[in-house]
Amino acid sequence: MIDAQTYPIGTPGKKWGEDEKTAWLAEQTIRRSYAEEVVAQIDTIRGAFEVEQYGALSCAPNQYPLFAVKSRHWEDEKPGLLVTGGVHGYETSGVQGAIRFLLTKAEAYAGQFNIVVAPCVSPWGYETINRWNPLAVDPNRSFTSASPSEEAAALIQYLDSNSMGFLAHFDLHETTDTDNSEFRPALAARDAVVQDNWNIPDGFYLVGDLEKPAADFQTAIIGSVEKTTHIAPPDEDGRIIGETLEQWGVISYPAKASGLCMGVTGGRFVTTTEMYPDSPQASDEICIAAQVAAVTGGLEYLLSRPEHIGRNH
């Protein structure tokens, strides 16, 4: 069990106020460069794709512009594809996997799909290696109306203002050892609640939308990924991170009700990927390749079933 006493900020049994959030923010430091590791790579693909800045973080607008990358040959008749990375900024392969998809695979699918990729939704979180934003808000629980996360709100506004419709959405994430060592203890302290500890799954898994599970779609993604890396087995209770296994490598959450990014579009085929970068069987390259394999596996499934590809999706 995890409770507030395991975390150095706050008083056990009392939710954080502004003083505690300010103290938490003061401890965060820049640990890598969004400009060098993300923006510079986006700049290299401006010829092949349209790059649009859809906002900037208020804490440092010049340091944290928000970018979406679009396929150039947009046609209303084609189904839409959304790929998001870095909703949790610390989950590196989500960001780099989205960029790698753009660099190596996206053009091959641009004839069949209208593609939008938001490679790093939370750039401050990327630089400081954080799950939360500077206000100690989790963006991936904030894809709601009147969102408390400006990262989530900016993406919602961008998608809504452009009237984009999507058939599929891949939200690229990781589950790391720091979920138990840092982020869940911080959550217990912030909210003054006890968190059940969970076994960190050793391997890749998916989180589908409980309201539209798209089981065959998820199966195809797992089949594609397991050619690159291993799939996480369930624990002794048949669960992954506390959730019942629905099929090999797949659990589900209620996307909309939970404010998850994968619920932002209303698309029929949505999934959240979860890579385990701390596995002894993994490497940075394997993690990135697995994220790309997840996207391409899902797209190949859709293309193999023409009944899913059509106007208005």
N, C-alpha and C positions, 0 to 999 in steps of 0.2 A: 504494500500500500504506500502511496505517496501523499504526504500532507505538507502543510505550509512550514512545519518545523524543519524540513530538509532544505529550505531555501533561505539565503541570508537577508533578503529584503522583506519587510513587512512584519506584521504581528500575527501570530497564529490565531485563527478564528475571526480575523477582521479583513474585509476586502481592501484592496489597495485604493487609496485616494490619489490625489495629484502629487503629493509629496513622494509617495512610494514609486509612482510611475516616473517622476523626475529623477529619482535616485537610480532606478533601473536604466533609464536612458543615459545617464552620466557614465555608466559603466561600459557602454558600447563603444567600440572603436572600429575604425576602417581597417579591414584586413585583406582586401583585394580591390582591384580596380574595375568598376563597371565600364568606364570609358575604354580601357584597353582590352578587356576580355569579352565585352558584349558589343558596345557601340562600334568599335573598329571593325568587327566582323560584319556587322550589319552594313557598314559603309561599302564593303567590297561587293555587295550584291545589288547595289542600286541600279545597275544597268539592266539586270534581268527581271527585277521586281520593282514595284512602287513601294517606297518607304514613306510612311506618314507619321508625323509626331502628333499624338492625340492628347498630350498633356505633359505635365512635369510635376514632380513632387514639391509641395510648398516648403519643405524643410531646406531645400537647396535646388531651386529650379534649373540652374545652369548645370549642376552636377548630375541631376537625375531626370533627363527628358525621357518620356515614355514613347516607345515606337511600336508600330504595327507594320508588317510587311505584307503586301498584297500581290497576287498574280496580276500581270498587266492586261491580259485578254479576258476581261470580265464580261460574262454573258448571263443574262437573267435566266436563261433556260438551264444553265448548269447548276448542279447541287453545290452547296457551300460546305467548305471544310474549314474549321477553326482549330488551330493548335496553340495552346498556351503553355508557357514555361515560367518558372520563377514566381509563381503566386506565393509560395514560400521561398524567399530569396536564398536561404541556405542550401536548398536542394539543387546542387550544382548540375547534375546531369539533366535535369528538366530544362534548364536554360540552354546548356550546351547541346542537348539533344534536339531542341527546337531549331537552333542555329544550324546544326549539322543536317537536319532534314532540309532546310532551305538551301544549303550549299550543295547537297548531293542528290536529292530525290524530288524536290518540289516541282521542278520544271517538267519532269516526266509525267506528273499528274495534272499539270495546269490545263491541259486540253480537256480533261474530264470534270474538273472541279474549279470553282471559284475559291481560291485559297487565301486565308488570312492567318498570319502567324504573329502572335505577341510573345516574343522570346523571353522577356524578363518583366513580368508585371510588377515586381517589387524590387526595384534596383537598390534602394537603401538596404533592404534585407539581404540582397546579394553581397553588397560590399561589407556589411558588418556580420555576415553569416548568421542571420536571424530568421526565425519563424514569424515573429511579429513585426509590425511597423513601428515608427518612432513613438507612437502613442500607446504602445503595448496592446495593439489590436491585431487579431489574426485575420489577414485578408481572406483566407479560405473558409471563414465562417461568416463572411460579410457581403456576399453577393445577394443583397436584398435591397428593397426600396429604402431610401434614406440611409444608405450604407454608412457605417461609422469608419470605414476604411477608404481613404481617398484613392488608393490603388485600385480597389474593386470598383468604386464609383466612376473612376475615369474610364475604365474598360467598358463598363455598362453603358455609359453615355456615348462612347465612340461607336459601339455596335448598334445602339438604338438610333443614333442620329444618322447613320448611313443605311438604315433599314435593311440590314443584312440578315438573310435567312440561311440557316445551316442545317444540313442533313447530319453531319458528324462533327464531334468535338472531342479532341484528345487533350486532356490536361495532364501535363507531365510532372511527376513528383518523385520523391524519394522517402523511404523510412530509414532513419539512421539511429545509431546507438545513442546519439544526443537527445533523441525523443524522451528516453528515460532518464538520462543523466542531467539534462538541462531544461528542456522545454516543458515537459509535464510537471516537474517540480515547480517551475515558474508559474504555470497555470494554476496549480493547487494553491500557491501563495497569493496570486493575483485575485482569485475568486473565492478564497477561503473555503475551499472544498477539498475533500479527500478524493484522490484519483486512484483508480485501480491500476496497478502496474500491469504491463503486458510483455509477453515474450516478443522481442524484435525478430520478425521473420527473416531467416537467412535465404534470400532469393527475391525474385521478382514476383509481384502479384498485381492484380487489378481490383479497383473498386468501381462497380457499376452503379447505375441509378436504380434504386429499389422500385421506382414507379414504372420504369421501362427497361428491364434488365438486358434485353437484346442478347440472349444467351449464346446464339451462334456467332455473333459478332465478337463477343468476348473470347469464345473458344478459338476463333481464328487468330486473334491477337496473341493469345498464349502460345498457340502453335508456331507462330512466327518468331516470337521472342525466345522460345526454348531452343532454337537453333543457334542462339548467341550466348545465352546464359541460363542458369538453372532457375526453376520455378520454386517459390517458397512452399514448403510443405506446411500443413496445419499443425497446431500444437496437439498435445495429448487429448484435448477436449474437442478436437475437430474444428478449431477456430483459428483465425488470423486476426491479430490485434483485438481480440475479444469478440469478433463477429463470426457468425456461423458460415462455414464454407458452403458456397452455392454450387460450385463445380471446381475442378482442379485449378488452383491459382486465382480464384475469383470470389470476392465478397461484395456486398452491396450496402449502400447508405441511401437514405432519402435525400436526393440532391437539393431540391428546392427548399424543403423544410429546414435543411441544415445550413443553407446559405453557401453551398459549395460552388466553386467556379464551374464545375462540369454541368451545373444546372442553369447557366446564364443564358444559353441560346434557345432552349426548348427543343433542341435537335433530337431526332429519333434515336440516333446511335451515339452514345456518349460513354466515355470511360475516363477514369483517373488511373494513371500508371503509378506504380510504386516500386522503385529500384532500391536495392540494399547495397550501398557503396562500401560498407564496412566488412563485407564478407571476405574471407581469405581467398575465395574463388573469383573475386571481382577485381577490376582495375578501373581507372578513369575511362579508358577507351571502351572497355566492355560495357560500362554503365551508359555511355553515350550511344553506343551501337544498339543496345537493347531498347532505348527510347525510340530510336529511328525505326527499328524493327517493329515496334508496337504500332506506330503510325502506318507504316507501309502494309503491315499485315491486315490491319483493319480496312485500309483502302482497297486492297486486293479482294478482300471479302465482298465489299460493296460492289466493286466492278464486276465480280463474277455473278452477281444477281441483279440483272437489269431492272427487275421490278422495283428495286430500291432507288434507282436513278431516274429522276424525272422532274419536270417543272413543278415548283412549289414543294418538292420533296415529299 
